[in-house]
Every structure is written in structure tokens, then in C-alpha cells.
Amino acid sequence: MDIRIKYFILAIIVPAIIGSLLALVVAPYIYEKKTEQLPREYITPSNQYVVVTNYTEVVEPVLVNTTAGLLEVPIGGKVNVLMPQYVSCPSVCHWITSILIYTFNLVLEKGLEEDVVFITIGVNPWSETINDAREYMEAKAGDYMARGIKWIWIYDKPDVMEKLWSEYTIFVERREDGLIDHSAFFVVIDKNGVVRYYVSPTEEGWIRGQDRVAEELFKAIVEASS
């Protein structure tokens, strides 16, 4: 076999196959963790890529430390889109960011950037800082934020973060290897501070339907802004 073909197989094909197999193993666990705390009676499938949970609950604003300074969250007068993430996450957090990028494009296309704020609730306050979060956002979405997208990241003391996790039914568990197991979904809150939707990707949505998840998330944003 030609040496160039061997190199291509070893350098490109094999890692791609391994990555795909890993995603198939990890995704079911993520899906279980992200939905286990949601009230089952409200959950209805939207399509094969996402589950949208109708929800009606008023949440009280909490003063927290963010990449934009001290703010009360949810932020009044705007649709808030919340999601749990951490910078050094090896998988699902970057899938969340990918869905966000698709959604940022839709928000900009429709001129809704002044009506929506995206807020990451950090899940690793023990090892990460606001500066870590700020650098991550700039690297992943600096161009979008320069065009008007508002994305902020919350990192405060662990006890403050635990209250936020509890408020939004976010499962968080520290592992011995330093990684964090956590829920993975989007919470859409309307301009009056009422939680309206939980948007939860399915296994198919995480792996192959991130753009379709973004479309459903954007629909929820539009409905929450009306």
C-alpha cells in the first residue's frame, strides 16, 4: 500500500472513527442527565433532534458575578437564554457553543440582538474563573459579540452557584479526575422573568442536528419575546 494512503488512514480516518464512537457512547449519558430532573408531565417531543418543555415559573433575580460585572439574573426586559457550561469540558459544552453560534446567526438575521441575552451558568467554580470564561467566549464568538450579540458568563462562589443550579434544575457533580458531569439544556426566560421553555437536544440533536436544535431554540426565543 502506498505510504501516503497509509498515512491518510492513520492520521485522518482512524481518529474520525474513534471520535464518532466516543460521541455515541457519551451522548446517551448526557441525554439522561440533562432530562432526569425536569418534570416529566411537561415534556413533549418536538422532533427527532430536540425536546421542548413548556414551563411557567417566575424566578426571582439573583445578584451574581459575571463577565459583564455584577448583574441581576435573569436580566429584566430581555429574553434570557441560560445554559450550563465549563471551559475545560471535553465534549458537550462545545456542542452547546456550536448550537449557540447557529442561534446567534438567526438572532442577527432577524435583528433581535437587542432583545436577547445569552447567559452561561458556569459549573466548575472550583477550578475556573471569570477570566477563563471571558477568553473562551472571545475565542469562540468574539466576532458575533462585536456585531451586537450579548453573551455573558456567570462564575461566583460555589455556594452562590449551587443556588443557581438548584433554581434551574441543573445537575452538577465533580468527578475524581477533575471533570464535571452536568446537565445540558437551554432555559428560555421571557422579558417578565418567567421561565417559558426548557430546550433539550436528543442524542441525534447533539451529534448530527445542532442546526435543527438552534432552529427550535430560536422559535422559543421569538415566542418568549412576544
C-alpha positions as a printed Julia matrix, in Angstrom:
226×3 Matrix{Float64}:
   0.0    0.0    0.0
   1.25   3.49  -0.88
   2.78   5.22   2.16
   0.61   8.3    1.58
  -2.54   6.2    1.74
  -1.36   4.57   4.97
  -0.7    8.0    6.45
  -4.15   9.23   5.45
  -5.83   6.23   7.07
  -3.84   6.54  10.31
  -3.97  10.33  10.59
  -7.5   11.08   9.37
  -9.8    8.08   9.09
  -8.95   6.25  12.33
  -9.29   9.33  14.62
 -12.6   10.22  12.94
 -13.98   6.73  13.6
 -12.8    6.81  17.22
 -14.35  10.26  17.73
 -17.69   9.13  16.32
 -17.75   6.04  18.55
 -16.92   8.16  21.61
 -19.76  10.56  20.81
 -22.2    7.66  20.56
 -21.1    6.42  23.98
 -21.17   9.82  25.7
 -24.37  11.26  24.22
 -26.85   8.82  25.84
 -25.37   9.57  29.28
 -25.65  13.31  28.66
 -29.24  12.96  27.49
 -30.16  11.02  30.64
 -28.51  13.55  32.93
 -30.0   16.6   31.29
 -33.61  15.44  31.49
 -33.73  13.45  34.72
 -34.66  16.45  36.9
 -37.26  18.01  34.61
 -40.97  17.46  35.37
 -41.89  14.61  33.03
 -45.51  15.62  32.6
 -44.43  18.72  30.69
 -42.02  17.03  28.28
 -43.21  16.57  24.69
 -41.01  15.7   21.7
 -40.73  18.45  19.09
 -38.83  16.36  16.54
 -36.06  13.78  16.48
 -33.46  16.42  17.33
 -34.91  18.24  20.32
 -37.42  18.14  23.15
 -39.07  21.45  24.08
 -40.54  21.56  27.57
 -43.31  24.09  28.18
 -42.85  25.67  31.56
 -44.35  28.54  33.54
 -42.45  29.61  36.62
 -41.47  33.05  37.87
 -37.87  33.23  39.11
 -36.5   35.9   41.41
 -33.43  37.78  40.12
 -30.16  36.92  41.85
 -27.18  39.29  42.05
 -24.18  37.4   40.68
 -20.66  37.96  39.38
 -20.46  37.78  35.58
 -18.11  38.61  32.72
 -20.06  41.88  32.44
 -19.73  42.71  36.16
 -22.29  42.32  38.94
 -25.73  41.72  37.43
 -29.14  40.53  38.5
 -30.04  37.36  36.6
 -32.4   36.94  34.89
 -31.92  40.34  33.29
 -35.21  42.24  33.15
 -36.64  43.48  29.88
 -34.83  40.9   27.76
 -35.33  37.29  26.78
 -32.73  35.34  28.75
 -31.3   32.1   27.36
 -29.44  30.17  30.05
 -27.23  27.08  29.65
 -24.71  25.23  31.86
 -21.12  25.02  30.62
 -17.49  24.99  31.71
 -14.41  25.98  29.73
 -12.35  22.79  30.05
 -15.3   20.49  29.25
 -14.16  17.82  26.76
 -17.4   17.4   24.82
 -20.96  18.62  25.42
 -20.12  22.24  26.33
 -18.55  22.72  22.91
 -21.66  21.21  21.31
 -23.68  23.78  23.27
 -21.44  26.52  21.89
 -21.94  25.18  18.37
 -25.72  25.41  18.82
 -25.27  28.92  20.2
 -23.34  30.0   17.1
 -26.16  28.78  14.85
 -28.63  30.65  17.09
 -26.53  33.84  17.09
 -26.77  33.89  13.3
 -30.56  33.57  13.42
 -30.83  36.34  16.02
 -28.67  38.66  13.91
 -30.57  37.84  10.71
 -33.86  38.85  12.36
 -32.41  41.9   14.11
 -33.25  40.67  17.62
 -29.83  41.16  19.2
 -31.12  43.97  21.46
 -33.92  41.76  22.79
 -31.95  38.67  23.82
 -29.13  37.91  26.25
 -27.36  34.55  26.38
 -26.1   33.56  29.82
 -23.83  30.64  30.61
 -24.13  29.32  34.16
 -20.66  28.0   34.93
 -20.48  24.55  36.5
 -16.84  24.48  37.61
 -16.4   27.35  40.1
 -13.73  25.33  41.93
 -11.16  25.48  39.11
 -12.24  28.15  36.61
 -12.52  31.93  36.76
 -14.31  34.77  35.05
 -11.16  35.43  33.02
 -11.16  31.83  31.75
 -14.76  32.27  30.66
 -14.08  35.64  29.02
 -11.2   34.22  26.99
 -13.31  31.25  25.89
 -16.2   33.46  24.72
 -13.88  35.79  22.84
 -12.21  32.86  21.08
 -15.47  31.17  20.13
 -17.78  34.11  19.44
 -15.84  37.37  19.56
 -17.0   38.34  16.07
 -20.64  37.79  16.99
 -20.38  39.8   20.2
 -18.74  42.61  18.23
 -21.84  42.61  16.0
 -24.18  43.0   18.96
 -24.76  39.52  20.39
 -24.9   39.65  24.19
 -23.32  36.58  25.79
 -22.22  36.67  29.41
 -20.9   34.0   31.77
 -21.63  33.6   35.48
 -18.94  32.48  37.89
 -19.38  33.23  41.57
 -18.64  31.49  44.87
 -19.6   27.79  44.89
 -22.48  28.33  47.33
 -23.95  31.03  45.07
 -23.56  28.79  42.02
 -25.24  25.91  43.85
 -28.32  28.09  44.41
 -28.45  28.88  40.69
 -28.05  25.21  39.75
 -30.91  24.33  42.06
 -33.12  27.14  40.73
 -32.8   25.9   37.15
 -32.66  22.13  37.89
 -29.05  21.85  36.74
 -27.37  18.63  37.81
 -23.67  19.14  38.71
 -21.27  16.52  40.03
 -17.48  16.74  40.44
 -15.51  13.7   39.36
 -12.26  12.4   40.83
 -10.46  13.05  37.54
 -11.32  16.76  37.7
 -14.06  16.67  35.07
 -17.63  17.75  35.78
 -20.75  15.76  34.99
 -23.62  18.16  34.41
 -26.96  18.74  32.74
 -27.01  20.1   29.21
 -30.01  22.1   28.02
 -31.19  25.64  27.31
 -33.6   27.58  29.54
 -35.62  30.34  27.88
 -36.96  33.08  30.18
 -39.27  35.81  28.91
 -38.88  39.56  29.45
 -41.0   39.39  32.61
 -38.74  36.86  34.32
 -40.96  33.85  33.66
 -39.28  30.58  32.7
 -41.09  29.59  29.49
 -39.17  26.7   27.94
 -36.51  24.09  28.51
 -34.96  23.15  25.16
 -33.16  19.79  25.36
 -31.31  18.23  22.41
 -31.74  14.49  21.88
 -28.84  12.16  21.09
 -29.47  12.8   17.39
 -29.59  16.54  18.0
 -26.28  16.65  19.84
 -24.41  14.65  17.24
 -25.99  15.44  13.87
 -28.71  18.05  14.32
 -27.19  21.06  16.03
 -28.59  23.44  13.4
 -32.06  21.91  13.86
 -31.79  22.36  17.62
 -30.86  26.01  17.05
 -33.96  26.49  14.91
 -36.2   25.21  17.71
 -34.33  27.28  20.29
 -34.8   30.37  18.13
 -38.55  29.67  17.85
 -38.73  29.54  21.65
 -36.84  32.85  21.85
 -39.26  34.52  19.43
 -42.29  33.22  21.32
 -40.84  34.36  24.65
 -40.21  37.84  23.24
 -43.82  38.36  22.12
